[in-house]
Amino acid sequence: MSHGTIDRLVYMANQISKAFAHDPEPKAVDEISNHLRKFWEKRMLAAIFAHLDAGGEGMDPLAKLAVAALQRNAQPA
């Protein structure tokens, strides 16, 4: 994916995290993760996982936590 696409995905993940920022952190992380899992395509998730693996530049702390949790749960046991 292009740099512009990654920027857009980061923006979207941050917007989602802001929508749940009023919740306690564990609940917010769950809600953000669930939203991403339900509404993002696999290629979008793969791109944001790769971005997080590369340091997650520009991602809000809650977005990072949620993407990391989703990535852990997406990996086969």
N, C-alpha and C positions, 0 to 999 in steps of 0.2 A: 504494500500500500504506500501511497505517496506521503510525503511529509505533511501536506495539507490535510489528507485524510486522517492521519494520526492526530493532528491538531484538533480536528472536528470531533473525533472520538473522545479525546481528553476533555474538550469543552462539554460534550454531552454527559460524560461520566460525572464531571464536576457539578453540572446543573442538577443531575439526579441526586448527588450527595447533598447538595444544598436543600433540596426538598425534604430530606429526612434528617437534617442537622439538629432539629429540635428534639429528636428522640434520644434516649440514652444510647451511648455508643454501640453496645452489642445489638440492640434492636435496629438501629440505623444501618449497621453493617449487613444484617440479615435482609432488611428491606431493599437496600441498594443491590445486593447480590441477587435477590429474587427478581427484581426488576430487570436487571441485565440478562439473567438467564431466560426470562420469559420473552423479552422483546428484542434482544439483539441477535443478529444472525451469527452463525458459527465463525464466519470470516472476520466479523467485527470483534468478536470475543478473542479470536486468535491474535488479532492485531493489538488489542489492548493488553493481552497477556504478554506479548513480546515487548511492548513498550514498558510495562511494569518491570519485566526482567532486565531491561536496559536502564533501569533507574526510575522510571515513572515521572520524568520531568514534566512539571506543570500540573500534575494531579493533586487534588486536595487530599489531605490525610485520610478522610473517611472513604474517599473513592479508592485510594490505594489499598486500604484494609479490605474493602468489599471485593475488589478485583482479586486480591490475593486469596481471600476465602473462597471465592468462586473458582479460581484456578486450582486450588487444592482439592476441592470437591469434584472438579471435572476430570481429574487424573484417575485412571484406573488403580484400584488397590493392589 
